[in-house]
C-alpha cells in the first residue's frame, strides 16, 4: 500500500511516522464503523426474533440461532481485540488487507448459517468492498477484495448445491431454491455484479477525494513562488525532527540561506527578474538535497522558503554511515562537518548558475542539534547568527555557528 510502512530500522523516518499515524486514524475509523454495523446487526437479530415469535407456525432451528449468535460474539471479540491493538497494527504494511480478507470469511460464515443462497447477508459483501475502497489506497487491492467476496460466495453456493456442506433453510422460505441451478446462478451473478459496481464507484470516488486532499495539502505546505515547503511547514517538520532526534539519540543540521544583495538585484533588474532569481535558487536547492524520484518518491532533506530571499534546509541524519560507531562527541563534530560540506556544495551550485545571464550568489549559516541547542528556536537562532557572520565576512561563503562548548551527547538532551 502506498505510504504505509513497516519499521525495520532502528530509527523510523519522519515520513514513516506520519504515514503510520495516518494509517492508525484510518484503521480506527473503520473499527468504529464496524461497531456501528455490529450494533445494527444485533438490533436486526432481536427484531427478527420478535417477528418470528409472533408467528406460531414459524420455527427457527436452534442450531441456526446458536451459530449466528456465536458468529456475532466472535466478531465482537475480534473487533475489541483489534480496537485495543490497532496502534501496533498500523505499522504493518499488509494489516489492512489481512483484516479485510479475514472479514470476508466471517461474512461467508454468516451467509451460510443464515440461509446460503436465501440469505440477505450477501449485501455485507458490498459494504466490505466499500470499506476496502476507503481503507486501501491501491485500486488493485480494492478489486481483489471485491473479487474474493464474489468467489467465496460462489464457492459457498456450489458447496451447498452439491451437498458438500448441508444447506440451511431460512424461515418463511422453502429449501427448493438452494438446489435450483438457475436461481443460484442468478443470485451469484447479482452479488458479483454488485461487488464489481461498488469497487468501480468506490475506487473512482476515493481517487477523487484523495487527489483533492493531496492538492489541498500541497497548497497548505508549499510556497507558491518556488514550490519549496513554506515557513509554517518548516517549523512543523523541524520540531518533529528534533523530537525524533531527542528520542532516538540522533543528530540533524540546519542550513539558513540568503541571496546576496537581493534588494540591489531587484532595483537593477525589476521584481519579475527577482522572482526568477528566487525560483532558480529554489530549483537548485530542490536538486541538491538527498531525495528519490523513483516510486515511492521521498525526500530525506527538507528545503523550505523561510521568507523573502531567505531559505532553510533541514538535514536529518547528516553524519552518514562514516560516523556510525564513533564516540558521540566526535560524531557531533562530524555532523557539523558534513553539513558544512553540503552547504558549500549548494553555494557553488548557485554561484555557477545564471538567471537570464545574470549571476547570483548566496551566503549560508549552519547550526546542528544538539550542538547549538535542543529546540527549534535555538537552531534557527544559531543558523541566523552564523548567516549574519557569513554576510559580514564578504558574502558568498559558509559559516558554522560556534559552539559555546563541546557538542553535547544527544542522549543527554532526553
C-alpha beads as a LAMMPS data file, in Angstrom:
LAMMPS data file: protein, C-alpha beads

414 atoms
413 bonds

1 atom types
1 bond types

-500.0 500.0 xlo xhi
-500.0 500.0 ylo yhi
-500.0 500.0 zlo zhi

Masses

1 110.0

Atoms # bond

1 1 1 0.000 0.000 0.000
2 1 1 1.155 3.454 -0.759
3 1 1 2.695 5.350 2.149
4 1 1 2.150 2.544 4.648
5 1 1 5.379 1.273 6.225
6 1 1 6.659 -1.419 8.496
7 1 1 9.524 -0.202 10.648
8 1 1 12.607 -2.315 10.088
9 1 1 15.322 0.180 11.033
10 1 1 16.305 1.322 14.485
11 1 1 15.116 4.873 13.787
12 1 1 11.841 5.424 11.879
13 1 1 11.954 8.259 9.372
14 1 1 9.648 11.232 9.883
15 1 1 7.642 10.248 6.784
16 1 1 7.170 6.746 8.205
17 1 1 5.886 8.162 11.489
18 1 1 3.410 10.423 9.687
19 1 1 2.238 7.593 7.435
20 1 1 1.749 5.258 10.390
21 1 1 -0.282 7.898 12.232
22 1 1 -2.444 8.481 9.159
23 1 1 -2.987 4.735 8.804
24 1 1 -3.821 4.435 12.517
25 1 1 -6.566 7.047 12.181
26 1 1 -7.953 5.305 9.098
27 1 1 -7.999 1.911 10.834
28 1 1 -9.657 3.409 13.918
29 1 1 -12.394 4.928 11.770
30 1 1 -13.067 1.544 10.148
31 1 1 -13.173 -0.135 13.577
32 1 1 -15.709 2.435 14.758
33 1 1 -17.790 1.867 11.619
34 1 1 -17.708 -1.883 12.321
35 1 1 -19.017 -1.243 15.846
36 1 1 -21.933 0.637 14.310
37 1 1 -22.579 -2.227 11.867
38 1 1 -22.447 -4.798 14.683
39 1 1 -24.932 -2.757 16.668
40 1 1 -27.303 -2.646 13.715
41 1 1 -26.936 -6.399 13.140
42 1 1 -27.680 -7.123 16.806
43 1 1 -30.766 -4.918 16.636
44 1 1 -31.862 -6.632 13.446
45 1 1 -31.425 -10.057 15.069
46 1 1 -33.606 -9.074 18.030
47 1 1 -36.183 -7.621 15.669
48 1 1 -36.350 -10.883 13.695
49 1 1 -36.650 -12.893 16.895
50 1 1 -39.685 -10.841 17.953
51 1 1 -41.250 -11.162 14.490
52 1 1 -40.705 -14.930 14.357
53 1 1 -42.008 -15.351 17.914
54 1 1 -45.272 -13.666 16.897
55 1 1 -45.848 -16.321 14.234
56 1 1 -46.801 -19.653 15.755
57 1 1 -46.098 -21.541 12.550
58 1 1 -42.503 -20.232 12.213
59 1 1 -39.702 -22.140 13.895
60 1 1 -36.083 -21.117 13.828
61 1 1 -33.686 -24.087 14.147
62 1 1 -31.824 -23.960 17.450
63 1 1 -28.524 -24.721 15.695
64 1 1 -29.024 -21.752 13.416
65 1 1 -29.666 -19.396 16.311
66 1 1 -26.632 -20.658 18.226
67 1 1 -24.271 -20.422 15.251
68 1 1 -25.463 -16.931 14.280
69 1 1 -25.091 -15.768 17.880
70 1 1 -21.642 -17.341 18.111
71 1 1 -20.582 -15.593 14.901
72 1 1 -21.774 -12.238 16.230
73 1 1 -19.981 -12.790 19.565
74 1 1 -16.811 -13.802 17.735
75 1 1 -16.816 -10.640 15.616
76 1 1 -17.417 -8.517 18.735
77 1 1 -14.444 -10.175 20.449
78 1 1 -12.283 -9.828 17.345
79 1 1 -13.173 -6.146 16.886
80 1 1 -12.488 -5.453 20.566
81 1 1 -9.048 -7.029 20.270
82 1 1 -8.339 -5.116 17.061
83 1 1 -9.507 -1.885 18.699
84 1 1 -7.074 -2.387 21.584
85 1 1 -4.110 -3.269 19.341
86 1 1 -4.734 -1.074 16.292
87 1 1 -1.814 1.234 17.145
88 1 1 0.588 -1.660 16.636
89 1 1 -1.197 -2.970 13.541
90 1 1 -0.969 0.483 11.939
91 1 1 2.777 -0.150 11.496
92 1 1 2.287 -3.328 9.426
93 1 1 2.068 -2.847 5.682
94 1 1 -0.378 -5.699 4.977
95 1 1 -2.508 -5.364 8.131
96 1 1 -5.454 -3.743 6.346
97 1 1 -5.523 -6.361 3.598
98 1 1 -5.367 -9.221 6.106
99 1 1 -8.143 -7.649 8.144
100 1 1 -10.433 -7.399 5.108
101 1 1 -9.614 -10.943 3.993
102 1 1 -10.494 -12.220 7.459
103 1 1 -13.777 -10.280 7.325
104 1 1 -14.641 -11.967 4.022
105 1 1 -14.501 -15.404 5.648
106 1 1 -16.596 -14.203 8.592
107 1 1 -19.242 -12.834 6.210
108 1 1 -19.272 -16.105 4.254
109 1 1 -19.803 -17.964 7.528
110 1 1 -22.751 -15.692 8.373
111 1 1 -24.228 -16.149 4.902
112 1 1 -24.110 -19.935 5.253
113 1 1 -25.799 -20.054 8.664
114 1 1 -28.462 -17.545 7.614
115 1 1 -29.708 -19.475 4.607
116 1 1 -26.985 -19.605 1.968
117 1 1 -28.467 -18.542 -1.342
118 1 1 -31.566 -17.329 0.520
119 1 1 -29.588 -15.184 2.976
120 1 1 -29.887 -11.429 2.949
121 1 1 -26.414 -11.136 4.415
122 1 1 -24.847 -11.232 0.938
123 1 1 -25.215 -7.421 0.972
124 1 1 -22.469 -7.239 3.624
125 1 1 -20.008 -8.180 0.865
126 1 1 -20.914 -4.868 -0.751
127 1 1 -20.296 -2.973 2.489
128 1 1 -16.905 -4.666 2.821
129 1 1 -15.958 -3.620 -0.705
130 1 1 -16.856 -0.032 0.172
131 1 1 -14.742 -0.358 3.305
132 1 1 -11.846 -1.591 1.168
133 1 1 -12.185 1.430 -1.137
134 1 1 -11.749 3.679 1.877
135 1 1 -9.082 1.686 3.679
136 1 1 -6.832 0.595 0.791
137 1 1 -5.087 3.126 -1.434
138 1 1 -4.170 0.618 -4.170
139 1 1 -7.071 0.178 -6.629
140 1 1 -5.936 -3.355 -7.446
141 1 1 -6.304 -4.318 -3.787
142 1 1 -9.890 -2.998 -3.742
143 1 1 -10.752 -5.010 -6.837
144 1 1 -9.114 -8.053 -5.238
145 1 1 -11.382 -7.716 -2.179
146 1 1 -14.467 -7.470 -4.402
147 1 1 -13.368 -10.467 -6.458
148 1 1 -12.585 -12.537 -3.343
149 1 1 -16.064 -11.801 -1.981
150 1 1 -17.671 -12.957 -5.225
151 1 1 -15.501 -16.098 -5.371
152 1 1 -16.152 -17.061 -1.743
153 1 1 -19.892 -16.600 -2.211
154 1 1 -19.789 -18.663 -5.400
155 1 1 -17.795 -21.396 -3.649
156 1 1 -20.343 -21.494 -0.801
157 1 1 -23.292 -21.787 -3.194
158 1 1 -21.501 -24.509 -5.159
159 1 1 -20.756 -26.495 -1.984
160 1 1 -24.381 -26.204 -0.830
161 1 1 -25.740 -27.070 -4.277
162 1 1 -23.728 -30.290 -4.405
163 1 1 -24.420 -31.060 -0.694
164 1 1 -20.728 -30.830 0.176
165 1 1 -21.928 -28.856 3.192
166 1 1 -25.559 -29.078 4.356
167 1 1 -27.731 -26.162 3.269
168 1 1 -29.655 -24.321 5.998
169 1 1 -33.123 -23.001 5.201
170 1 1 -34.293 -19.540 6.170
171 1 1 -37.653 -19.279 7.947
172 1 1 -40.552 -18.200 5.722
173 1 1 -38.719 -19.588 2.659
174 1 1 -38.565 -23.032 1.136
175 1 1 -35.407 -25.040 0.601
176 1 1 -36.006 -25.769 -3.078
177 1 1 -34.244 -22.629 -4.288
178 1 1 -30.985 -23.857 -2.785
179 1 1 -30.936 -26.661 -5.329
180 1 1 -32.197 -24.710 -8.334
181 1 1 -29.239 -24.053 -10.589
182 1 1 -30.804 -21.095 -12.412
183 1 1 -31.754 -19.363 -9.144
184 1 1 -28.309 -19.887 -7.638
185 1 1 -26.500 -18.630 -10.742
186 1 1 -28.805 -15.598 -10.952
187 1 1 -28.172 -14.706 -7.309
188 1 1 -24.427 -15.302 -7.541
189 1 1 -24.238 -13.201 -10.708
190 1 1 -26.112 -10.366 -8.998
191 1 1 -23.798 -10.410 -5.965
192 1 1 -20.717 -10.422 -8.215
193 1 1 -22.121 -7.555 -10.283
194 1 1 -22.881 -5.514 -7.164
195 1 1 -19.350 -6.081 -5.815
196 1 1 -17.842 -5.008 -9.138
197 1 1 -20.049 -1.910 -9.328
198 1 1 -19.187 -0.880 -5.778
199 1 1 -15.472 -1.453 -6.404
200 1 1 -15.651 0.718 -9.535
201 1 1 -17.637 3.517 -7.900
202 1 1 -15.719 3.331 -4.619
203 1 1 -12.251 3.474 -6.190
204 1 1 -13.326 6.306 -8.501
205 1 1 -14.789 8.396 -5.673
206 1 1 -11.860 7.734 -3.327
207 1 1 -9.401 8.625 -6.106
208 1 1 -11.111 11.990 -6.481
209 1 1 -11.189 12.519 -2.708
210 1 1 -7.526 11.585 -2.259
211 1 1 -6.413 13.688 -5.226
212 1 1 -8.272 16.695 -3.852
213 1 1 -6.828 16.043 -0.397
214 1 1 -3.293 15.903 -1.795
215 1 1 -3.879 19.146 -3.711
216 1 1 -5.128 20.900 -0.586
217 1 1 -2.202 19.556 1.423
218 1 1 0.218 20.817 -1.215
219 1 1 -1.414 24.259 -1.173
220 1 1 -1.133 24.306 2.608
221 1 1 2.572 23.405 2.828
222 1 1 4.097 24.714 -0.416
223 1 1 5.414 28.158 -1.271
224 1 1 3.571 29.476 -4.310
225 1 1 6.616 31.025 -5.998
226 1 1 9.410 28.499 -5.545
227 1 1 7.453 25.271 -4.957
228 1 1 9.501 24.577 -1.832
229 1 1 7.877 23.998 1.552
230 1 1 6.667 27.118 3.324
231 1 1 7.640 28.640 6.660
232 1 1 4.754 27.064 8.569
233 1 1 5.651 23.573 7.363
234 1 1 9.323 24.247 8.130
235 1 1 8.665 24.772 11.844
236 1 1 6.280 21.797 11.916
237 1 1 8.914 19.481 10.461
238 1 1 11.816 20.961 12.414
239 1 1 10.072 20.392 15.743
240 1 1 9.149 16.860 14.680
241 1 1 12.681 16.031 13.552
242 1 1 14.150 17.427 16.773
243 1 1 11.767 15.273 18.795
244 1 1 12.771 12.225 16.759
245 1 1 16.458 13.010 17.318
246 1 1 15.867 13.509 21.041
247 1 1 14.011 10.219 21.343
248 1 1 16.457 8.085 19.361
249 1 1 19.712 9.889 20.111
250 1 1 20.319 11.184 16.586
251 1 1 21.688 14.391 15.036
252 1 1 20.415 16.897 12.492
253 1 1 21.675 20.102 10.909
254 1 1 20.011 23.288 9.742
255 1 1 21.131 25.468 6.834
256 1 1 19.916 29.061 6.567
257 1 1 20.481 30.565 3.125
258 1 1 20.207 34.169 1.966
259 1 1 20.522 35.526 -1.577
260 1 1 23.304 38.117 -1.580
261 1 1 22.400 41.721 -2.452
262 1 1 18.894 40.729 -3.471
263 1 1 17.493 44.246 -2.988
264 1 1 20.084 45.646 -5.390
265 1 1 19.230 42.876 -7.858
266 1 1 15.539 43.820 -7.666
267 1 1 16.263 47.539 -8.022
268 1 1 18.502 46.976 -11.041
269 1 1 16.544 44.318 -12.950
270 1 1 12.994 44.568 -11.584
271 1 1 10.826 42.380 -9.378
272 1 1 9.935 39.916 -12.140
273 1 1 13.631 39.142 -12.613
274 1 1 13.926 38.943 -8.824
275 1 1 11.174 36.338 -8.778
276 1 1 13.020 34.377 -11.453
277 1 1 16.158 34.507 -9.315
278 1 1 14.259 33.086 -6.308
279 1 1 12.764 30.350 -8.499
280 1 1 16.241 29.488 -9.752
281 1 1 17.592 29.236 -6.205
282 1 1 14.588 27.085 -5.257
283 1 1 15.274 24.692 -8.146
284 1 1 18.930 24.412 -7.179
285 1 1 18.052 23.672 -3.552
286 1 1 15.487 21.056 -4.590
287 1 1 18.041 19.341 -6.832
288 1 1 20.815 19.486 -4.212
289 1 1 19.062 17.579 -1.428
290 1 1 19.008 13.858 -0.724
291 1 1 15.872 12.550 -2.388
292 1 1 14.492 9.795 -4.610
293 1 1 12.246 10.447 -7.595
294 1 1 11.635 6.747 -8.224
295 1 1 8.283 5.497 -6.871
296 1 1 7.664 5.677 -3.997
297 1 1 9.223 9.142 -4.004
298 1 1 10.652 10.621 -0.832
299 1 1 12.813 13.482 0.422
300 1 1 15.312 12.914 3.202
301 1 1 16.228 16.607 3.423
302 1 1 13.554 19.291 3.707
303 1 1 14.089 22.504 1.664
304 1 1 11.838 25.441 2.617
305 1 1 11.395 29.103 1.800
306 1 1 11.738 30.938 5.089
307 1 1 10.596 34.316 3.794
308 1 1 11.637 36.914 1.206
309 1 1 15.029 35.884 -0.177
310 1 1 15.801 33.542 2.740
311 1 1 15.678 29.747 2.533
312 1 1 16.281 26.950 5.031
313 1 1 17.085 23.263 4.660
314 1 1 16.648 20.659 7.399
315 1 1 19.291 17.924 7.126
316 1 1 18.350 14.884 9.245
317 1 1 20.964 12.172 9.835
318 1 1 23.635 14.425 8.332
319 1 1 26.623 12.436 9.536
320 1 1 26.142 9.489 7.181
321 1 1 27.471 5.991 7.649
322 1 1 31.053 7.138 8.089
323 1 1 30.215 8.493 11.539
324 1 1 28.420 5.450 12.853
325 1 1 30.072 3.717 15.752
326 1 1 32.337 6.605 16.777
327 1 1 32.108 8.408 20.105
328 1 1 29.068 10.661 20.342
329 1 1 31.023 13.873 20.906
330 1 1 33.238 13.177 17.902
331 1 1 30.124 12.242 15.978
332 1 1 28.643 15.671 16.686
333 1 1 31.693 17.295 15.101
334 1 1 31.366 15.059 12.050
335 1 1 27.719 16.102 11.730
336 1 1 28.744 19.748 11.590
337 1 1 31.485 18.978 9.072
338 1 1 29.080 17.054 6.821
339 1 1 26.564 19.920 6.991
340 1 1 29.233 22.456 6.036
341 1 1 30.241 20.279 3.064
342 1 1 26.606 20.180 1.943
343 1 1 26.259 23.939 2.377
344 1 1 29.434 24.560 0.377
345 1 1 28.162 22.387 -2.459
346 1 1 24.902 24.357 -2.558
347 1 1 26.826 27.655 -2.542
348 1 1 28.915 26.546 -5.529
349 1 1 25.834 25.327 -7.425
350 1 1 24.150 28.720 -7.029
351 1 1 27.321 30.645 -7.913
352 1 1 27.752 28.558 -11.070
353 1 1 24.174 29.208 -12.228
354 1 1 22.756 32.177 -14.106
355 1 1 19.358 33.890 -14.260
356 1 1 18.928 35.184 -17.789
357 1 1 22.683 35.596 -17.977
358 1 1 22.956 37.313 -14.584
359 1 1 24.974 35.864 -11.724
360 1 1 23.635 35.447 -8.199
361 1 1 25.324 34.186 -5.050
362 1 1 24.169 33.067 -1.610
363 1 1 25.533 33.067 1.933
364 1 1 24.844 30.203 4.312
365 1 1 24.753 29.748 8.083
366 1 1 24.890 26.288 9.675
367 1 1 23.731 25.033 13.076
368 1 1 23.353 21.499 14.436
369 1 1 21.342 19.575 17.006
370 1 1 22.224 19.166 19.807
371 1 1 25.442 21.160 19.468
372 1 1 23.686 24.546 19.125
373 1 1 20.606 23.933 21.241
374 1 1 17.817 21.479 21.945
375 1 1 14.871 23.370 20.447
376 1 1 13.710 24.751 17.099
377 1 1 14.203 28.372 18.166
378 1 1 17.776 27.624 19.303
379 1 1 18.707 26.064 15.963
380 1 1 17.123 28.869 13.935
381 1 1 18.836 31.474 16.097
382 1 1 22.214 29.739 15.713
383 1 1 21.890 29.414 11.924
384 1 1 20.705 33.025 11.633
385 1 1 23.669 34.328 13.643
386 1 1 26.044 32.221 11.538
387 1 1 24.431 33.643 8.381
388 1 1 24.979 37.174 9.699
389 1 1 28.682 36.410 10.185
390 1 1 28.899 34.947 6.669
391 1 1 27.404 38.176 5.306
392 1 1 29.838 40.266 7.328
393 1 1 32.808 38.246 6.032
394 1 1 32.136 39.247 2.448
395 1 1 29.129 37.097 1.418
396 1 1 29.136 34.115 -0.934
397 1 1 30.501 31.896 1.829
398 1 1 29.516 29.372 4.512
399 1 1 29.840 29.853 8.273
400 1 1 29.246 27.327 11.065
401 1 1 27.755 28.710 14.264
402 1 1 30.352 28.487 17.050
403 1 1 29.826 26.034 19.895
404 1 1 29.614 27.532 23.362
405 1 1 31.240 24.273 24.485
406 1 1 31.905 20.838 23.053
407 1 1 28.878 19.379 21.228
408 1 1 26.791 17.534 23.822
409 1 1 25.779 13.928 23.592
410 1 1 22.261 13.846 22.049
411 1 1 21.168 11.281 24.633
412 1 1 21.793 13.923 27.316
413 1 1 19.015 16.049 25.762
414 1 1 16.451 13.386 26.564

Bonds

1 1 1 2
2 1 2 3
3 1 3 4
4 1 4 5
5 1 5 6
6 1 6 7
7 1 7 8
8 1 8 9
9 1 9 10
10 1 10 11
11 1 11 12
12 1 12 13
13 1 13 14
14 1 14 15
15 1 15 16
16 1 16 17
17 1 17 18
18 1 18 19
19 1 19 20
20 1 20 21
21 1 21 22
22 1 22 23
23 1 23 24
24 1 24 25
25 1 25 26
26 1 26 27
27 1 27 28
28 1 28 29
29 1 29 30
30 1 30 31
31 1 31 32
32 1 32 33
33 1 33 34
34 1 34 35
35 1 35 36
36 1 36 37
37 1 37 38
38 1 38 39
39 1 39 40
40 1 40 41
41 1 41 42
42 1 42 43
43 1 43 44
44 1 44 45
45 1 45 46
46 1 46 47
47 1 47 48
48 1 48 49
49 1 49 50
50 1 50 51
51 1 51 52
52 1 52 53
53 1 53 54
54 1 54 55
55 1 55 56
56 1 56 57
57 1 57 58
58 1 58 59
59 1 59 60
60 1 60 61
61 1 61 62
62 1 62 63
63 1 63 64
64 1 64 65
65 1 65 66
66 1 66 67
67 1 67 68
68 1 68 69
69 1 69 70
70 1 70 71
71 1 71 72
72 1 72 73
73 1 73 74
74 1 74 75
75 1 75 76
76 1 76 77
77 1 77 78
78 1 78 79
79 1 79 80
80 1 80 81
81 1 81 82
82 1 82 83
83 1 83 84
84 1 84 85
85 1 85 86
86 1 86 87
87 1 87 88
88 1 88 89
89 1 89 90
90 1 90 91
91 1 91 92
92 1 92 93
93 1 93 94
94 1 94 95
95 1 95 96
96 1 96 97
97 1 97 98
98 1 98 99
99 1 99 100
100 1 100 101
101 1 101 102
102 1 102 103
103 1 103 104
104 1 104 105
105 1 105 106
106 1 106 107
107 1 107 108
108 1 108 109
109 1 109 110
110 1 110 111
111 1 111 112
112 1 112 113
113 1 113 114
114 1 114 115
115 1 115 116
116 1 116 117
117 1 117 118
118 1 118 119
119 1 119 120
120 1 120 121
121 1 121 122
122 1 122 123
123 1 123 124
124 1 124 125
125 1 125 126
126 1 126 127
127 1 127 128
128 1 128 129
129 1 129 130
130 1 130 131
131 1 131 132
132 1 132 133
133 1 133 134
134 1 134 135
135 1 135 136
136 1 136 137
137 1 137 138
138 1 138 139
139 1 139 140
140 1 140 141
141 1 141 142
142 1 142 143
143 1 143 144
144 1 144 145
145 1 145 146
146 1 146 147
147 1 147 148
148 1 148 149
149 1 149 150
150 1 150 151
151 1 151 152
152 1 152 153
153 1 153 154
154 1 154 155
155 1 155 156
156 1 156 157
157 1 157 158
158 1 158 159
159 1 159 160
160 1 160 161
161 1 161 162
162 1 162 163
163 1 163 164
164 1 164 165
165 1 165 166
166 1 166 167
167 1 167 168
168 1 168 169
169 1 169 170
170 1 170 171
171 1 171 172
172 1 172 173
173 1 173 174
174 1 174 175
175 1 175 176
176 1 176 177
177 1 177 178
178 1 178 179
179 1 179 180
180 1 180 181
181 1 181 182
182 1 182 183
183 1 183 184
184 1 184 185
185 1 185 186
186 1 186 187
187 1 187 188
188 1 188 189
189 1 189 190
190 1 190 191
191 1 191 192
192 1 192 193
193 1 193 194
194 1 194 195
195 1 195 196
196 1 196 197
197 1 197 198
198 1 198 199
199 1 199 200
200 1 200 201
201 1 201 202
202 1 202 203
203 1 203 204
204 1 204 205
205 1 205 206
206 1 206 207
207 1 207 208
208 1 208 209
209 1 209 210
210 1 210 211
211 1 211 212
212 1 212 213
213 1 213 214
214 1 214 215
215 1 215 216
216 1 216 217
217 1 217 218
218 1 218 219
219 1 219 220
220 1 220 221
221 1 221 222
222 1 222 223
223 1 223 224
224 1 224 225
225 1 225 226
226 1 226 227
227 1 227 228
228 1 228 229
229 1 229 230
230 1 230 231
231 1 231 232
232 1 232 233
233 1 233 234
234 1 234 235
235 1 235 236
236 1 236 237
237 1 237 238
238 1 238 239
239 1 239 240
240 1 240 241
241 1 241 242
242 1 242 243
243 1 243 244
244 1 244 245
245 1 245 246
246 1 246 247
247 1 247 248
248 1 248 249
249 1 249 250
250 1 250 251
251 1 251 252
252 1 252 253
253 1 253 254
254 1 254 255
255 1 255 256
256 1 256 257
257 1 257 258
258 1 258 259
259 1 259 260
260 1 260 261
261 1 261 262
262 1 262 263
263 1 263 264
264 1 264 265
265 1 265 266
266 1 266 267
267 1 267 268
268 1 268 269
269 1 269 270
270 1 270 271
271 1 271 272
272 1 272 273
273 1 273 274
274 1 274 275
275 1 275 276
276 1 276 277
277 1 277 278
278 1 278 279
279 1 279 280
280 1 280 281
281 1 281 282
282 1 282 283
283 1 283 284
284 1 284 285
285 1 285 286
286 1 286 287
287 1 287 288
288 1 288 289
289 1 289 290
290 1 290 291
291 1 291 292
292 1 292 293
293 1 293 294
294 1 294 295
295 1 295 296
296 1 296 297
297 1 297 298
298 1 298 299
299 1 299 300
300 1 300 301
301 1 301 302
302 1 302 303
303 1 303 304
304 1 304 305
305 1 305 306
306 1 306 307
307 1 307 308
308 1 308 309
309 1 309 310
310 1 310 311
311 1 311 312
312 1 312 313
313 1 313 314
314 1 314 315
315 1 315 316
316 1 316 317
317 1 317 318
318 1 318 319
319 1 319 320
320 1 320 321
321 1 321 322
322 1 322 323
323 1 323 324
324 1 324 325
325 1 325 326
326 1 326 327
327 1 327 328
328 1 328 329
329 1 329 330
330 1 330 331
331 1 331 332
332 1 332 333
333 1 333 334
334 1 334 335
335 1 335 336
336 1 336 337
337 1 337 338
338 1 338 339
339 1 339 340
340 1 340 341
341 1 341 342
342 1 342 343
343 1 343 344
344 1 344 345
345 1 345 346
346 1 346 347
347 1 347 348
348 1 348 349
349 1 349 350
350 1 350 351
351 1 351 352
352 1 352 353
353 1 353 354
354 1 354 355
355 1 355 356
356 1 356 357
357 1 357 358
358 1 358 359
359 1 359 360
360 1 360 361
361 1 361 362
362 1 362 363
363 1 363 364
364 1 364 365
365 1 365 366
366 1 366 367
367 1 367 368
368 1 368 369
369 1 369 370
370 1 370 371
371 1 371 372
372 1 372 373
373 1 373 374
374 1 374 375
375 1 375 376
376 1 376 377
377 1 377 378
378 1 378 379
379 1 379 380
380 1 380 381
381 1 381 382
382 1 382 383
383 1 383 384
384 1 384 385
385 1 385 386
386 1 386 387
387 1 387 388
388 1 388 389
389 1 389 390
390 1 390 391
391 1 391 392
392 1 392 393
393 1 393 394
394 1 394 395
395 1 395 396
396 1 396 397
397 1 397 398
398 1 398 399
399 1 399 400
400 1 400 401
401 1 401 402
402 1 402 403
403 1 403 404
404 1 404 405
405 1 405 406
406 1 406 407
407 1 407 408
408 1 408 409
409 1 409 410
410 1 410 411
411 1 411 412
412 1 412 413
413 1 413 414
